Amino acid sequence: MYKVKKEKKETKTAKKQTSKEKPLNKASKTLNKLQQEYMKEHSKKHSKEHNKEMIRLMKLGYCIEQSNKLALKAVGK
């Protein structure tokens, strides 16, 4: 007889923050000269964990800026 309106269930849509960044370079076993020089100066300002994470990411092919950004998110300063 009477039409009952169905209540809409509120769904929580959590926005997942996934890094969609892809490596710009090819993966390598060692850092190139530019990366090594950069890390000498950069390592003075950041922790060992941050530096290790950056080196790992650069070996996977990420550029300096990308690896720094991702290391800051993962490990911190």
PyMOL commands that place a pseudoatom at each C-alpha (Angstrom):
pseudoatom trace, name=CA, resn=MET, resi=1, chain=A, elem=C, hetatm=0, pos=[0.000, 0.000, 0.000]
pseudoatom trace, name=CA, resn=TYR, resi=2, chain=A, elem=C, hetatm=0, pos=[2.352, 2.642, 1.189]
pseudoatom trace, name=CA, resn=LYS, resi=3, chain=A, elem=C, hetatm=0, pos=[5.630, 3.049, -0.530]
pseudoatom trace, name=CA, resn=VAL, resi=4, chain=A, elem=C, hetatm=0, pos=[8.472, 3.155, 1.914]
pseudoatom trace, name=CA, resn=LYS, resi=5, chain=A, elem=C, hetatm=0, pos=[11.550, 4.963, 0.787]
pseudoatom trace, name=CA, resn=LYS, resi=6, chain=A, elem=C, hetatm=0, pos=[14.623, 2.867, 1.156]
pseudoatom trace, name=CA, resn=GLU, resi=7, chain=A, elem=C, hetatm=0, pos=[17.414, 4.559, 2.991]
pseudoatom trace, name=CA, resn=LYS, resi=8, chain=A, elem=C, hetatm=0, pos=[20.607, 4.783, 1.053]
pseudoatom trace, name=CA, resn=LYS, resi=9, chain=A, elem=C, hetatm=0, pos=[23.523, 3.276, 2.807]
pseudoatom trace, name=CA, resn=GLU, resi=10, chain=A, elem=C, hetatm=0, pos=[26.401, 5.668, 3.140]
pseudoatom trace, name=CA, resn=THR, resi=11, chain=A, elem=C, hetatm=0, pos=[29.534, 4.114, 1.850]
pseudoatom trace, name=CA, resn=LYS, resi=12, chain=A, elem=C, hetatm=0, pos=[32.828, 5.442, 2.956]
pseudoatom trace, name=CA, resn=THR, resi=13, chain=A, elem=C, hetatm=0, pos=[35.082, 5.881, 0.016]
pseudoatom trace, name=CA, resn=ALA, resi=14, chain=A, elem=C, hetatm=0, pos=[38.566, 6.176, 1.319]
pseudoatom trace, name=CA, resn=LYS, resi=15, chain=A, elem=C, hetatm=0, pos=[40.847, 7.695, -1.199]
pseudoatom trace, name=CA, resn=LYS, resi=16, chain=A, elem=C, hetatm=0, pos=[43.888, 5.554, -1.488]
pseudoatom trace, name=CA, resn=GLN, resi=17, chain=A, elem=C, hetatm=0, pos=[47.053, 7.505, -2.059]
pseudoatom trace, name=CA, resn=THR, resi=18, chain=A, elem=C, hetatm=0, pos=[49.068, 5.309, -4.304]
pseudoatom trace, name=CA, resn=SER, resi=19, chain=A, elem=C, hetatm=0, pos=[52.153, 6.537, -6.012]
pseudoatom trace, name=CA, resn=LYS, resi=20, chain=A, elem=C, hetatm=0, pos=[51.610, 6.369, -9.723]
pseudoatom trace, name=CA, resn=GLU, resi=21, chain=A, elem=C, hetatm=0, pos=[55.138, 7.481, -10.415]
pseudoatom trace, name=CA, resn=LYS, resi=22, chain=A, elem=C, hetatm=0, pos=[57.095, 5.272, -12.711]
pseudoatom trace, name=CA, resn=PRO, resi=23, chain=A, elem=C, hetatm=0, pos=[60.869, 5.140, -12.971]
pseudoatom trace, name=CA, resn=LEU, resi=24, chain=A, elem=C, hetatm=0, pos=[62.240, 7.495, -15.608]
pseudoatom trace, name=CA, resn=ASN, resi=25, chain=A, elem=C, hetatm=0, pos=[65.469, 5.561, -16.120]
pseudoatom trace, name=CA, resn=LYS, resi=26, chain=A, elem=C, hetatm=0, pos=[66.381, 1.932, -16.542]
pseudoatom trace, name=CA, resn=ALA, resi=27, chain=A, elem=C, hetatm=0, pos=[67.347, -0.048, -13.468]
pseudoatom trace, name=CA, resn=SER, resi=28, chain=A, elem=C, hetatm=0, pos=[71.068, -0.376, -12.807]
pseudoatom trace, name=CA, resn=LYS, resi=29, chain=A, elem=C, hetatm=0, pos=[73.355, -1.976, -10.255]
pseudoatom trace, name=CA, resn=THR, resi=30, chain=A, elem=C, hetatm=0, pos=[75.294, 1.211, -9.473]
pseudoatom trace, name=CA, resn=LEU, resi=31, chain=A, elem=C, hetatm=0, pos=[74.669, 4.928, -9.324]
pseudoatom trace, name=CA, resn=ASN, resi=32, chain=A, elem=C, hetatm=0, pos=[76.052, 7.145, -12.053]
pseudoatom trace, name=CA, resn=LYS, resi=33, chain=A, elem=C, hetatm=0, pos=[78.545, 9.947, -11.373]
pseudoatom trace, name=CA, resn=LEU, resi=34, chain=A, elem=C, hetatm=0, pos=[75.917, 12.669, -11.023]
pseudoatom trace, name=CA, resn=GLN, resi=35, chain=A, elem=C, hetatm=0, pos=[73.899, 10.621, -8.548]
pseudoatom trace, name=CA, resn=GLN, resi=36, chain=A, elem=C, hetatm=0, pos=[77.004, 9.813, -6.485]
pseudoatom trace, name=CA, resn=GLU, resi=37, chain=A, elem=C, hetatm=0, pos=[78.003, 13.481, -6.259]
pseudoatom trace, name=CA, resn=TYR, resi=38, chain=A, elem=C, hetatm=0, pos=[74.474, 14.471, -5.342]
pseudoatom trace, name=CA, resn=MET, resi=39, chain=A, elem=C, hetatm=0, pos=[74.272, 11.860, -2.599]
pseudoatom trace, name=CA, resn=LYS, resi=40, chain=A, elem=C, hetatm=0, pos=[77.512, 13.068, -0.995]
pseudoatom trace, name=CA, resn=GLU, resi=41, chain=A, elem=C, hetatm=0, pos=[75.945, 16.468, -0.341]
pseudoatom trace, name=CA, resn=HIS, resi=42, chain=A, elem=C, hetatm=0, pos=[72.448, 15.188, 0.282]
pseudoatom trace, name=CA, resn=SER, resi=43, chain=A, elem=C, hetatm=0, pos=[73.537, 12.621, 2.864]
pseudoatom trace, name=CA, resn=LYS, resi=44, chain=A, elem=C, hetatm=0, pos=[74.749, 15.371, 5.208]
pseudoatom trace, name=CA, resn=LYS, resi=45, chain=A, elem=C, hetatm=0, pos=[71.193, 16.630, 5.673]
pseudoatom trace, name=CA, resn=HIS, resi=46, chain=A, elem=C, hetatm=0, pos=[69.281, 13.351, 5.955]
pseudoatom trace, name=CA, resn=SER, resi=47, chain=A, elem=C, hetatm=0, pos=[69.279, 10.145, 7.997]
pseudoatom trace, name=CA, resn=LYS, resi=48, chain=A, elem=C, hetatm=0, pos=[70.959, 6.888, 7.010]
pseudoatom trace, name=CA, resn=GLU, resi=49, chain=A, elem=C, hetatm=0, pos=[67.595, 5.218, 6.456]
pseudoatom trace, name=CA, resn=HIS, resi=50, chain=A, elem=C, hetatm=0, pos=[66.494, 7.999, 4.119]
pseudoatom trace, name=CA, resn=ASN, resi=51, chain=A, elem=C, hetatm=0, pos=[69.733, 7.785, 2.149]
pseudoatom trace, name=CA, resn=LYS, resi=52, chain=A, elem=C, hetatm=0, pos=[69.569, 3.991, 1.850]
pseudoatom trace, name=CA, resn=GLU, resi=53, chain=A, elem=C, hetatm=0, pos=[66.008, 4.208, 0.576]
pseudoatom trace, name=CA, resn=MET, resi=54, chain=A, elem=C, hetatm=0, pos=[66.981, 6.866, -1.967]
pseudoatom trace, name=CA, resn=ILE, resi=55, chain=A, elem=C, hetatm=0, pos=[69.896, 4.795, -3.252]
pseudoatom trace, name=CA, resn=ARG, resi=56, chain=A, elem=C, hetatm=0, pos=[67.658, 1.735, -3.535]
pseudoatom trace, name=CA, resn=LEU, resi=57, chain=A, elem=C, hetatm=0, pos=[65.089, 3.707, -5.531]
pseudoatom trace, name=CA, resn=MET, resi=58, chain=A, elem=C, hetatm=0, pos=[67.697, 5.260, -7.806]
pseudoatom trace, name=CA, resn=LYS, resi=59, chain=A, elem=C, hetatm=0, pos=[69.061, 1.798, -8.576]
pseudoatom trace, name=CA, resn=LEU, resi=60, chain=A, elem=C, hetatm=0, pos=[65.526, 0.793, -9.565]
pseudoatom trace, name=CA, resn=GLY, resi=61, chain=A, elem=C, hetatm=0, pos=[65.521, 3.630, -12.097]
pseudoatom trace, name=CA, resn=TYR, resi=62, chain=A, elem=C, hetatm=0, pos=[63.884, 6.531, -10.295]
pseudoatom trace, name=CA, resn=CYS, resi=63, chain=A, elem=C, hetatm=0, pos=[65.459, 9.953, -10.818]
pseudoatom trace, name=CA, resn=ILE, resi=64, chain=A, elem=C, hetatm=0, pos=[66.875, 11.978, -7.917]
pseudoatom trace, name=CA, resn=GLU, resi=65, chain=A, elem=C, hetatm=0, pos=[63.733, 14.055, -7.349]
pseudoatom trace, name=CA, resn=GLN, resi=66, chain=A, elem=C, hetatm=0, pos=[61.402, 11.055, -7.476]
pseudoatom trace, name=CA, resn=SER, resi=67, chain=A, elem=C, hetatm=0, pos=[63.538, 8.984, -5.131]
pseudoatom trace, name=CA, resn=ASN, resi=68, chain=A, elem=C, hetatm=0, pos=[63.807, 11.846, -2.645]
pseudoatom trace, name=CA, resn=LYS, resi=69, chain=A, elem=C, hetatm=0, pos=[60.048, 12.398, -2.642]
pseudoatom trace, name=CA, resn=LEU, resi=70, chain=A, elem=C, hetatm=0, pos=[59.279, 8.699, -2.195]
pseudoatom trace, name=CA, resn=ALA, resi=71, chain=A, elem=C, hetatm=0, pos=[61.944, 8.280, 0.502]
pseudoatom trace, name=CA, resn=LEU, resi=72, chain=A, elem=C, hetatm=0, pos=[60.508, 11.222, 2.452]
pseudoatom trace, name=CA, resn=LYS, resi=73, chain=A, elem=C, hetatm=0, pos=[57.074, 9.574, 2.362]
pseudoatom trace, name=CA, resn=ALA, resi=74, chain=A, elem=C, hetatm=0, pos=[58.371, 6.135, 3.308]
pseudoatom trace, name=CA, resn=VAL, resi=75, chain=A, elem=C, hetatm=0, pos=[61.062, 6.897, 5.885]
pseudoatom trace, name=CA, resn=GLY, resi=76, chain=A, elem=C, hetatm=0, pos=[60.997, 10.595, 6.638]
pseudoatom trace, name=CA, resn=LYS, resi=77, chain=A, elem=C, hetatm=0, pos=[63.883, 12.977, 6.864]
for i in range(1, 77): cmd.bond("trace and resi %d" % i, "trace and resi %d" % (i + 1))
show_as sticks, trace
zoom trace
